[in-house]
Structures are given as structure tokens and as C-alpha cells.
């Protein structure tokens, strides 16, 4: 706890939160000095815009929820793609 607190104190305003300091401390403790973030296993699934376009060509009045379900992604991802 002592070292984690000092890590946060040293980073001051650059430390986003105590939780992030704790994460970095745990990485450094096992001698993992890789500064890149680890891949998230729960990261949103990516899909090809062509898939979305095909579904919209079939039925242009589908809901975002239905499109998301067919593409295997969350609705917000479909919404973002449609706005691009």
C-alpha cells in the first residue's frame, strides 16, 4: 500500500485514479515494464462496414437494436457507424 500511494503521489495530476496506479504497480511488481495497455477481452467486436451496408440494403428501416444483434455488437457501435 505504501508504494502504491507513493506512485500516485509521484504522478500527481497525471494519475487518472488510484485504481490505475494500482494496476501499474501490479504490472511493475511482476517485472512487466511494458507500457502498452493489455488487450481487453471484453472489447467491442469489430465488424466490416460492408456487412452493415448489406443489411441496410436488404431492409433500410431496421432498428439499430436489430442490426446490432445480427452483427453481434452492441447498439452503440451501430449508431456510431451510421453517423460516420
KANOR-V432775 format. One record per residue. N is the residue number from 1. RES is the residue in one letter. SS is DSSP state (~ for helix, > for strand, _ for the rest). OMEGA is omega in degrees with one decimal (NA if undefined). NEAR is the number of other C-alpha atoms within 12 Angstrom. Layout:
n->N res->RES ss->SS omega->OMEGA near->NEAR
n->N res->RES ss->SS omega->OMEGA near->NEAR
This chain:
n->1 res->X ss->_ omega->-178.3 near->12
n->2 res->X ss->~ omega->-178.2 near->10
n->3 res->X ss->~ omega->178.8 near->17
n->4 res->X ss->~ omega->179.2 near->24
n->5 res->X ss->~ omega->178.7 near->20
n->6 res->X ss->~ omega->176.8 near->16
n->7 res->X ss->~ omega->178.2 near->26
n->8 res->X ss->~ omega->179.7 near->24
n->9 res->X ss->~ omega->-179.7 near->17
n->10 res->X ss->~ omega->-179.1 near->13
n->11 res->X ss->~ omega->179.4 near->17
n->12 res->X ss->~ omega->-174.6 near->14
n->13 res->X ss->~ omega->177.7 near->12
n->14 res->X ss->~ omega->177.0 near->13
n->15 res->X ss->_ omega->-178.2 near->20
n->16 res->X ss->_ omega->-179.9 near->16
n->17 res->X ss->_ omega->176.3 near->18
n->18 res->X ss->~ omega->-179.7 near->22
n->19 res->X ss->~ omega->179.4 near->15
n->20 res->X ss->~ omega->176.0 near->19
n->21 res->X ss->~ omega->-179.9 near->27
n->22 res->X ss->~ omega->179.2 near->22
n->23 res->X ss->~ omega->180.0 near->22
n->24 res->X ss->~ omega->178.0 near->29
n->25 res->X ss->~ omega->-179.4 near->24
n->26 res->X ss->~ omega->177.0 near->18
n->27 res->X ss->~ omega->-177.8 near->19
n->28 res->X ss->~ omega->-178.3 near->17
n->29 res->X ss->~ omega->178.6 near->14
n->30 res->X ss->_ omega->176.0 near->11
n->31 res->X ss->_ omega->174.2 near->11
n->32 res->X ss->_ omega->-176.9 near->15
n->33 res->X ss->_ omega->176.2 near->14
n->34 res->X ss->_ omega->-175.4 near->11
n->35 res->X ss->_ omega->177.5 near->12
n->36 res->X ss->_ omega->176.2 near->10
n->37 res->X ss->_ omega->175.8 near->12
n->38 res->X ss->_ omega->175.3 near->14
n->39 res->X ss->_ omega->177.6 near->8
n->40 res->X ss->_ omega->179.3 near->9
n->41 res->X ss->_ omega->-179.5 near->7
n->42 res->X ss->_ omega->178.6 near->10
n->43 res->X ss->_ omega->-179.9 near->11
n->44 res->X ss->_ omega->178.9 near->17
n->45 res->X ss->_ omega->175.9 near->18
n->46 res->X ss->_ omega->175.1 near->18
n->47 res->X ss->_ omega->-179.6 near->19
n->48 res->X ss->_ omega->178.6 near->16
n->49 res->X ss->~ omega->178.4 near->18
n->50 res->X ss->~ omega->178.1 near->13
n->51 res->X ss->~ omega->179.7 near->19
n->52 res->X ss->~ omega->-179.7 near->30
n->53 res->X ss->~ omega->178.8 near->19
n->54 res->X ss->~ omega->180.0 near->16
n->55 res->X ss->~ omega->179.3 near->23
n->56 res->X ss->~ omega->177.3 near->22
n->57 res->X ss->~ omega->177.6 near->13
n->58 res->X ss->~ omega->-177.2 near->12
n->59 res->X ss->_ omega->-174.5 near->14
n->60 res->X ss->_ omega->-178.6 near->15
n->61 res->X ss->_ omega->176.7 near->12
n->62 res->X ss->_ omega->176.5 near->19
n->63 res->X ss->_ omega->176.7 near->18
n->64 res->X ss->~ omega->179.6 near->27
n->65 res->X ss->~ omega->-180.0 near->18
n->66 res->X ss->~ omega->177.8 near->22
n->67 res->X ss->~ omega->-179.4 near->32
n->68 res->X ss->~ omega->-179.8 near->28
n->69 res->X ss->~ omega->-179.6 near->19
n->70 res->X ss->~ omega->-179.4 near->20
n->71 res->X ss->~ omega->179.6 near->26
n->72 res->X ss->_ omega->179.4 near->21
n->73 res->X ss->_ omega->176.1 near->25
n->74 res->X ss->_ omega->-176.3 near->23
n->75 res->X ss->~ omega->-177.7 near->21
n->76 res->X ss->~ omega->178.1 near->20
n->77 res->X ss->~ omega->178.2 near->26
n->78 res->X ss->~ omega->179.4 near->33
n->79 res->X ss->~ omega->179.4 near->18
n->80 res->X ss->~ omega->-179.2 near->15
n->81 res->X ss->~ omega->-179.8 near->22
n->82 res->X ss->~ omega->179.9 near->18
n->83 res->X ss->~ omega->-176.8 near->9
n->84 res->X ss->_ omega->NA near->8
